Amino acid sequence: MEDFKRVGTELGMVNPLIPTVDLSPFFREDDEDGKRKAMEVITNACSEYGFFQIVNHGVPINLLQRALELSKIFFGYPAEEKLKSSPASDAPLPTGYNTQPQHSPDKNEYLLMFPPGSSFNVFPDNPSEFKQILEDVFSNLTKTGVLVESIVNQCLGLPTNFLKEFNHDRSWDFMVALRYFPATHTENNGLTEHEDSNCISFVFQDEAGGLEVCKDGEWIPVIPAKGTLVVNISDVIQVLSNNKFKSATHRVVRPKGRSRHSFAFFYNLQGEKWVEPLPQFTKDIGEPPKYRGFQYSEYLQLRLRNKTHPPSRPEDEIRITHYKITT
């Protein structure tokens, strides 16, 4: 498998099981056929397992590459240098530099930020260019989030701008730069299998790979390809669509003999929002709701507790099934 991943990277291949969608038609006024074809692929992917990749997405490739380069430099610093960017105690999430708790099964260190200008952000002084690059990546991925959200809105057949109006507050979005430590002889878990709690997530990773998506019970490696963004539908969209679109189950497997570097951008939802299946996917079509409604911040707190106080049994972790209506 490692050889296959490496060859795939060198040839710029992507896994055919994970569709790659060219978003360039959405930057043109007159390419309705291109938009329709892209939406067909996205609809099928989201209906089956919630995962696809995008190219020609509007984010400069050299910006993504530079972000990975600077991230590698930062995480290569001694601990005392990285700890200068430790999070402030009042932040809703641990912004700045942090590592997973010692007892966590996830083996990584990370740098987390809210939107540029947020008072919670804690940036490293070094590399000197890092703060500006991080803010540029964040701003670009926010635009990508707005575009992909509008495409998902169309794929679901929702009224124009429905999701945009429902999810108009961008202050809860956040981005994480991650370094996963090399696998040991006894374990290689980087990030335990999970679904994301938010609306839509975007990932770009270095050539080490390691991201895997679950489809029909099989784990499929996401082979890195330069300039490609990985998109996964998350829990909020699954609930709103009453399971029409699936929240992607994924994990990270750490490679042997090297670190893995990646960025994850979480196009999020404001915490006070009430989340429940929309009438378009329930009473309007005679379908019972599959989830009870909840305040998003409540779910976030439960998910955060999974990280700070991991249950002794993985099956006891809180997931979106916590709100599932059992018949």
Solvent accessible surface area in square Angstrom, and as a share of the most:
residue,aa,sasa,rsa
1,M,143,0.64
2,E,92,0.41
3,D,87,0.45
4,F,92,0.38
5,K,18,0.07
6,R,131,0.48
7,V,74,0.42
8,G,0,0.00
9,T,35,0.20
10,E,127,0.57
11,L,125,0.62
12,G,48,0.46
13,M,68,0.31
14,V,43,0.24
15,N,11,0.05
16,P,120,0.75
17,L,102,0.51
18,I,1,0.00
19,P,32,0.20
20,T,53,0.31
21,V,5,0.03
22,D,63,0.33
23,L,0,0.00
24,S,23,0.15
25,P,11,0.07
26,F,33,0.14
27,F,119,0.50
28,R,111,0.41
29,E,165,0.74
30,D,123,0.64
31,D,30,0.16
32,E,111,0.50
33,D,70,0.37
34,G,16,0.16
35,K,42,0.18
36,R,121,0.44
37,K,110,0.47
38,A,9,0.07
39,M,39,0.18
40,E,88,0.40
41,V,58,0.33
42,I,2,0.01
43,T,37,0.21
44,N,90,0.46
45,A,4,0.03
46,C,0,0.00
47,S,41,0.26
48,E,106,0.47
49,Y,18,0.07
50,G,0,0.00
51,F,1,0.00
52,F,0,0.00
53,Q,2,0.01
54,I,0,0.00
55,V,42,0.24
56,N,86,0.44
57,H,7,0.03
58,G,54,0.52
59,V,6,0.04
60,P,64,0.40
61,I,82,0.42
62,N,114,0.59
63,L,20,0.10
64,L,3,0.02
65,Q,61,0.27
66,R,81,0.29
67,A,0,0.00
68,L,10,0.05
69,E,82,0.37
70,L,3,0.01
71,S,0,0.00
72,K,71,0.30
73,I,82,0.41
74,F,1,0.01
75,F,3,0.01
76,G,61,0.59
77,Y,56,0.21
78,P,80,0.50
79,A,59,0.46
80,E,122,0.55
81,E,42,0.19
82,K,13,0.05
83,L,99,0.49
84,K,152,0.65
85,S,3,0.02
86,S,48,0.31
87,P,42,0.26
88,A,47,0.37
89,S,122,0.79
90,D,105,0.54
91,A,18,0.14
92,P,74,0.46
93,L,42,0.21
94,P,42,0.27
95,T,0,0.00
96,G,0,0.00
97,Y,10,0.04
98,N,42,0.21
99,T,61,0.36
100,Q,33,0.15
101,P,50,0.31
102,Q,175,0.78
103,H,119,0.53
104,S,4,0.03
105,P,67,0.42
106,D,6,0.03
107,K,64,0.27
108,N,1,0.01
109,E,3,0.01
110,Y,27,0.10
111,L,8,0.04
112,L,10,0.05
113,M,6,0.03
114,F,12,0.05
115,P,27,0.17
116,P,52,0.33
117,G,76,0.73
118,S,31,0.20
119,S,110,0.71
120,F,64,0.27
121,N,24,0.12
122,V,39,0.23
123,F,38,0.16
124,P,10,0.06
125,D,122,0.63
126,N,66,0.34
127,P,17,0.10
128,S,101,0.65
129,E,70,0.31
130,F,0,0.00
131,K,90,0.38
132,Q,102,0.45
133,I,17,0.09
134,L,4,0.02
135,E,27,0.12
136,D,49,0.25
137,V,0,0.00
138,F,3,0.01
139,S,49,0.31
140,N,32,0.16
141,L,2,0.01
142,T,27,0.16
143,K,144,0.61
144,T,3,0.02
145,G,0,0.00
146,V,58,0.33
147,L,35,0.18
148,V,2,0.01
149,E,6,0.03
150,S,45,0.29
151,I,1,0.00
152,V,0,0.00
153,N,6,0.03
154,Q,95,0.42
155,C,16,0.10
156,L,11,0.05
157,G,64,0.62
158,L,14,0.07
159,P,73,0.46
160,T,119,0.69
161,N,70,0.36
162,F,54,0.22
163,L,4,0.02
164,K,112,0.47
165,E,116,0.52
166,F,35,0.15
167,N,5,0.03
168,H,126,0.56
169,D,41,0.21
170,R,52,0.19
171,S,68,0.44
172,W,78,0.27
173,D,0,0.00
174,F,30,0.13
175,M,1,0.01
176,V,12,0.07
177,A,2,0.01
178,L,17,0.08
179,R,55,0.20
180,Y,3,0.01
181,F,66,0.27
182,P,49,0.31
183,A,13,0.10
184,T,67,0.39
185,H,185,0.83
186,T,129,0.75
187,E,63,0.28
188,N,70,0.36
189,N,40,0.21
190,G,0,0.00
191,L,31,0.15
192,T,43,0.25
193,E,71,0.32
194,H,32,0.14
195,E,21,0.09
196,D,10,0.05
197,S,17,0.11
198,N,4,0.02
199,C,4,0.02
200,I,0,0.00
201,S,1,0.00
202,F,1,0.01
203,V,18,0.11
204,F,9,0.04
205,Q,20,0.09
206,D,6,0.03
207,E,84,0.38
208,A,10,0.08
209,G,1,0.01
210,G,3,0.03
211,L,6,0.03
212,E,16,0.07
213,V,0,0.00
214,C,30,0.18
215,K,41,0.17
216,D,130,0.67
217,G,66,0.64
218,E,119,0.53
219,W,69,0.24
220,I,11,0.06
221,P,12,0.08
222,V,2,0.01
223,I,2,0.01
224,P,10,0.06
225,A,20,0.16
226,K,152,0.64
227,G,8,0.08
228,T,12,0.07
229,L,0,0.00
230,V,6,0.03
231,V,0,0.00
232,N,1,0.01
233,I,0,0.00
234,S,0,0.00
235,D,0,0.00
236,V,1,0.00
237,I,3,0.02
238,Q,21,0.09
239,V,0,0.00
240,L,3,0.02
241,S,1,0.01
242,N,10,0.05
243,N,35,0.18
244,K,89,0.38
245,F,0,0.00
246,K,71,0.30
247,S,10,0.07
248,A,0,0.00
249,T,31,0.18
250,H,10,0.04
251,R,70,0.25
252,V,5,0.03
253,V,28,0.16
254,R,8,0.03
255,P,10,0.06
256,K,149,0.63
257,G,77,0.74
258,R,100,0.36
259,S,21,0.14
260,R,2,0.01
261,H,15,0.07
262,S,3,0.02
263,F,1,0.00
264,A,10,0.07
265,F,0,0.00
266,F,35,0.14
267,Y,2,0.01
268,N,4,0.02
269,L,0,0.00
270,Q,44,0.20
271,G,0,0.00
272,E,106,0.48
273,K,51,0.22
274,W,141,0.49
275,V,0,0.00
276,E,82,0.37
277,P,13,0.08
278,L,18,0.09
279,P,56,0.35
280,Q,53,0.24
281,F,18,0.08
282,T,10,0.06
283,K,161,0.68
284,D,95,0.49
285,I,109,0.56
286,G,67,0.64
287,E,75,0.34
288,P,87,0.55
289,P,63,0.40
290,K,72,0.30
291,Y,7,0.03
292,R,116,0.42
293,G,20,0.19
294,F,4,0.02
295,Q,66,0.29
296,Y,0,0.00
297,S,25,0.16
298,E,86,0.39
299,Y,1,0.00
300,L,41,0.20
301,Q,117,0.52
302,L,49,0.25
303,R,40,0.15
304,L,58,0.29
305,R,140,0.51
306,N,16,0.08
307,K,85,0.36
308,T,66,0.38
309,H,108,0.48
310,P,38,0.24
311,P,44,0.28
312,S,115,0.74
313,R,130,0.47
314,P,98,0.62
315,E,121,0.54
316,D,67,0.35
317,E,50,0.22
318,I,43,0.22
319,R,63,0.23
320,I,7,0.04
321,T,86,0.50
322,H,79,0.35
323,Y,1,0.00
324,K,96,0.41
325,I,69,0.35
326,T,120,0.70
327,T,171,1.00
